[in-house]
Amino acid sequence: MQLYFLSATFAHLITIAMEMPNPVLSFDNTEYAFEYKADKQLKKAKFLFSLMARPWVVKLGIKLTPLALKLGLPVKGLIRKTIFSQFVGGESLEKTSDVAKRLSEYHVKIILDYAVEGKEGEENFEHTCREFIRVIEFASTQKNIPFIAVKVTGFARFAMLEEVHSLMQGEEGTLMKKYLRATEKITGEKKEEWHRFQNRVMRVCEAAEKYGVSVSIDAEETWIQDPVDALTIIMMDTFNKGRAVVYNTTQHYRTDRQQFLKDTYAAALERNFILGAKLVRGAYMEKERKRAAEKGYPSPIMPDKESTDKDYNESVKFCIDHIDRIALMVASHNEFSNLYTTQLLQEKGLPLNHPNVHWSQLYGMSDNITFNLAHSGCSVSKYLPFGPIKDVIPYLMRRAQENTSVKGQTGRELTLIKKELQRRKAVR
C-alpha cells in the first residue's frame, strides 16, 4: 500500500485545526504518539528511519536481502531486529497477540494481515484460504482485533484474474452484468478453477460473519481489479445486511474511483446492503503508469498529488454525508485527510467514535496520527502483518522503498522521534 502525504507544512494544519469547531487533537503531540515505546525502541526507530532516508542504502538492501536469504546467509537475525520488528507483528499468528495486547492499552485496535505473497498453485491457494479463516477465528478471541485484511490474489492465479478482467472489458452494461457475462464465457477446467476461487472468498466471508469479524478486501492492479470489485460487491450484498462484514478498498490515485464509490453506494441502496468502504490513495502508481505507456492506453492514475488528495478528501466527505449506509475506513497516513474526517464529523454534530467510522495506519509508521486519534476517542487501528521472515520480505521491501519515495514522510517521522527523545530528556 504506497501512500501519499500532505505537502503543506504542519503549521498550516494547525491553522486549519484552530478553525474547526472544538478542536480535539493535534498530530504534533509526540508524548501521546510514542507513549507506548520505550527509549530503546524509539532510538532504534530513529536509526532505522535515518537509514531509509538514504535512497542508496534502501536500493542496496532491496537488491541484496532477497539474495542473501536465497543463498542461506545468516541475515535473518539482523532483519528480525531491525525492519521486521518495526513493521511486522511477528512470525506467527500467535506472536501478534503480544503486539495487540500492548496497543490495546492505548485504545488502538488491530487489522491482521497474513502477509505471505506470491505463492501460486491450488495447494497454496487452499492453504492461504484456511490460514485466513484461522486468522478470523483467532481475531474473534481478541478484544481489539475487529478486522482482517485479505488479498484475493492469494486465492487465485493472477493470470486467471487478468483473463476475467479482460473478458469484462468486452462486455457492455453495469459492472455486475459484465462480470456475469464474462464468467459465463469461461469453460472447462478454467470454469472449475474460477468456482474454486469464488468459493474461497465466500468461505472467508462466511467465517467473518460467523465470528463477528470484518474482512477488508485489498485493492489490486487496474488490469485485474474489475472482477475483484464485482465479487466483493456480491459478498457485501450477501453479508452486509445487519453490519459491515465486508469492506472494499478503493485507490483514489485512480481517476475513476470516486465515481465507482458513488455507483457502489447506489447499488447498496438498491440492494439494501451496507457499503463497507476502505479508502486508500494507492499502491501501484509507477507500475500503472509504466504499463499504460508501454501498451498505449491513457494512464488510469491522477496527473498529480494534488488531484489525488482532492479526490480522496471529496470521497471521505461523500461517505460522511451518507454515513447511515456507509461504513467508512480512512486508511491514510495523510495528516490532513485524517484531521478533515474529524472536522466533518464535528460539523455534523456526530461523535468521533461513530460506529461507522474507523481510521487506520500501517504498524511502524505515523504513530503521531494513530495514537493522537485514539487519545481523542476515535476508533483507530494499526494494520499489522505477520508471517515468516522469508515470506514477508516483499512486504518489507515495499515499506522500505515507500519511505524513500514518499516525499517528506521519513523526514516527518525522524523529526517527531527526535522531538520526543528531547522532550523525555527535558522532563527527567
N, C-alpha and C positions, 0 to 999 in steps of 0.2 A: 504494500500500500504506500506508493510515493505520495508525499503530502506537500502542499504549498503553504507558505507562511506570510503573514502580514508584513508588508514592506514599510509601512508607516512607522514612525518612532513610537516608543511606548508612552511618551509624553502625550502624544495625540490620543492614545487610548484612554489615558486618564482624563483628558478633557471630555471625551465622549461619555465616560462613566459619570463624570460630575454633572453632566446634563441630564442623566437618567433620573427618573423618579426613584427615590430611596435606594441609592447605590449600595450594594451589599457586599461587593467583593473587589479585590484588586489582585491581578496576576503578578504583581510585583512583590507580594508578601512571601519572602523566602523562608520565614520561620514556619509557616504552615506548609509550604511546598516541600521542605526537606525534613520535617519533624520526625518522619519515620526512618531516616537514615542516620546512622552513627557517623562520627567524624571520619573513621577509616573508610567507610563506604563512600562518603562524599568525596574524599580525596582520590579514591580510585576512579570515581566517575569523572572527576576533573582531569585526571591523567588520560582516561580513555577518550574523552571529547577533544582533548588537546591533540591527540594523535589523529583523530578523524578530521581535524581542521586542516590536516596536511594531505591534499589530494594524492600526492605521490606515494605516501605511506599506505593509503587505502587501496590504490591501484595495485601496489605490490602485494598487499595482503590478499586481495581478491584473486590474484593470479596464483600465488604460492600456497595458500591454505588448502584448497581442494586437492592440489597435487601432493602436498605433504601427507594428507590423510590417506590418499590413494596408495602412496608408497609405504604407508605404515610407520611414518616417522613419529616420534613421541611428542606430539604437539597438542594433544587433547587437554592435558593439564593446564597449559597456558591459555588455551581457548576458553576452558571452563572458568578460569579465574578472572578473565577479562570480559570480552564481548558477550560470551554466553551468559554469565551471571548478570550482566547489565540488561539484556533484552529478552531473556528466556526464563520461564518459571521453574524449569527442572528437566531432567532427562526422562522422567516417568510421570504419569498422571498423578500418582500418589504424592510425589515430591512437590507438586504445585500447591498442596494444601498448606504448606508452611508459609508460602508467599500470600496465599489467600487469607490465612488467619492474621498475618501481620497487617495486611492492607485493611482488613475489616475493622481493626482497632481505630482506624482513621476514617471509617464510614465510606471506604472505597470498595466497589464491587469488582467482579472479575468476568471477563469474556474469555472462556477457554478455547484454545485453538490447537488441534493436533497438527503440528507444523511440518509433517513429513510430506515431501513433494516429489513429483516426477516419477513415481513408480507405476508403470502400466502393466496390463495383463489382468485377466479375470480374477485370478487368485489374489492379487494385490488389491483390486477394487473391492472384493468381498471383505478382505481383511480391514481395509480402511473404513468400510461401512460399519462393520462390527465394532471397530475401535471408536467411532463417533457415537454409537449407541452406548458403549461403555462410558464414554465421557459424559453423556447426558445422565446416565444413572448415577455416576459419581457426583455430578453437579447438583443433583437433586438432594444429596445428603449434606451439602454445604450451604450455610445460611446466606452467603454473599456471592453465589455464582448463578445469576439468573439467565445467562446467555452462553451459548457456544457458537463458534464460527465454523462454517462448513464451506469447503472449496470443492465444487462438484466435479472438477477435473480429477479429483481423487477417486471418482466413481465410474469414469468412462474414458475411452480413448479421446485424446484431443482431436485427432483426425475425424472421428465419428461426429463429434460436436460441430466441427467445421463443415462437414458434409451436410448435416441437417440445416445448419445456418444458411449454407449456400442454396439449398433447395427452397428455403423460406423466401429468399430474395426473388425467386422466380414466380412467386405467388402474389395474388392481389388480396386486398381486404385488411381486416384488423390483424394484429399480431397473433391472436389466438387462432383465427381462420388460417393464416399462413402456416402456423405450427401444425395444425391438424391435417391440412392437405399435404404438407411436406412429409410428415411421419407416415402418412398412408402410402407414400411412394416408395418407402423403404421395404425391401422384400428379403425373404430367405433368412440367412444367418444374421444379417445386419438388423433385421426386424427383431429377432430374438435378443440380440445384443442391446438394442435400444430399450426393449421392455425390461431387461435386467437393470439397466441404468435407472429408468423411471422407478422401478421397484425399490432400488436402494435409497433414492431420495425420499420416497414415500415412507419407507421403514424408519428412516431417521426422524422425519417429521412426526410420525405416529408415536415414536418413543418420546419426543419432546412434549407432545400433548399429554401423554400418559404420566410423565414425571414432573410436569409443571415447569419445564424449562423452555426458553425461547431459542430458536435457531436463526442465525444470521447467514444468509447465502451470499458468499463473496461475489463481487463483480469480476468479469473476465475481459479478454481482448474483444474488440468490436466484432471480429470475424467469427466468434463463437457465442456472442452474447445473446442473440435473439432466442435460441432455444432455451437458454438458461433463464431468461426473463419469463418466457411463456410457461415453463414448467414451474417456476417459483410462484407465478400468479395462480396457477392451478392449485398449488399447495396452500396458498393464502385463502383461496376460495373454499378449500376443503377444511382447513383447520382454524382460520382466524374468525370464528364466529363470536365466541364469548370473550376472547382475549387475543393479543397478537402473538401467536406461536411462531410464525414465520415472518422474517424480515427480508426484503430485497435490498440490494445495495446499488445505488446509482452514483456513477462517477461524473461529477459536474465539470470536469475539464472537457467533457464531450459537448458538442453543440446542440445535441438533441435531447439531453436528459431532463431538462425542466419540463418540456412538453410531454415526455414519456411519463414523468411523475404525475402530471395532471391527467393524462389519459388513464393511468392506473387507478388514480383516485376516482375517476368517473366509472371505471369498471367495478370498483369497490362499492360505490353507491348502487349501481345497477344490480350487482350480485349479492349485496348485503354482507360484505365482509370487512374486517378492519385492515386497512393498509399498513403494513409494517414497513417503514421507510428508513433505511440507514443511508445517510448522506455522507459521501466522501468526495475528495477532489479528484483522485485518480492515481493509478499505479503504473501505467504503461505508455506514458506520453512520448518518449523518444522512440519506442518500438512502433507505436501507432503512426507517427509522422513519417518514419522511415519507410514503413510498408506502403503507406499511401503514395509516397513519392516514387517508389520503385514500381508500383502497379498502375500508376497514373490515374488515381481517383482522388477527389477532394479530401483533404485531411479532416477526420471527424473531431479533431481537437481544437479547442478555442485558440484564437490567434495570440492571446497574451494572458498574463496572470490576472490583470485587472478584469478581463471578461469572465474568467473562471470565478474569481471572487464575487463578482456581481451576480452571476448565475447561481452560485452556491447560496448566497445570502437571501436572494429572492425566493429560492426553493425552501429555505428554512422558514421564511415568512409565510409562504403558501401552506406549509404543514401546520404552523402555529394557528393560522387563520381557520384551519379545518381540523383542529386537534380533537374534536369529538369523534372523528372517524379515522384519524391517522395516529399511529404510534410512531413517534419520531426518535431516531437516534442521531445525534450530532456527533459524528465520528471525525473529529478535526483537531489539528494542532494549531490552527489559526486563532490567535487570541481574540481578534475582533469578532469572528463568527461565533465563538463561544459566548463572548460578552453580549453580542447582539441578541442571541437567543434568550438570555436572561432579561434583556430590555423589552423584548416583545412580550414575554410573559407578564412582566410588571405592568406594561401599558394596558394589558387586557385584564389586569387585576387577578391574574392566575398565580398560584403558588409556584415557587421554583422547584418544588418536589412534586410537580404534577405527575400523575401516574402514567401519562402518555408521552413523557419527555425524558430522554436519557442522553447523557454525554459520554464520550469515550476517547481515550488516548492510548497510544502504544505503551506497554510496560518499558520503562527505562528512558522515556522521553517526556518532556513537557509536564513535569511534576508540578510546576507552578500553576498550570491550568487545572489539573486533576484535583489536587488537594485543596486548592482555594475554592473550587466549585463544591467539593464535599463539605468543606467547613461552612459554606453558605447554605447548606441544606439541600443541594442538588443531588439527584441520582446520577452517579458517575462511576465509570469503571475503567479498569486497565485491561487492554487487550493482551492476554497472556498466552504466548505459545509455549509448547513443551514438546519434547522428543529427544531421541539420542543425538549426540553432538554431530555425528557424521550425516544424519538425516536432515538436520535443521540448518546446515551450512548455507544452502541457497537463501533462506530467510535472513540469516545473519549478514550475508554479503550485501543483501539489499539494504539492510539497516545502515551498514557502514557507508555504502555508496550514497544513500539518501542524505546522510548527514554532511556529505561534502558537496552534493549538487543542489541542495535546497538553500537558497540564499538566506544567510542570516541566522539559521537555526542553531548551528553549532556554536556560533558566537553568542547567541542569546543564552544557550544552556550554560556555557562557560561563565558568562557574566553573572548569572544568578547563583551558580555554585560558589564562585569566588566571594560574592556578596554575603552569602550565608556563612561561609567559613570566617569571614571577617567579623560578622555580627556575633558569632559564637565566641570568638576570641575576645571581643569587646565586653561581653556580659560576664565573662569569667574572672 
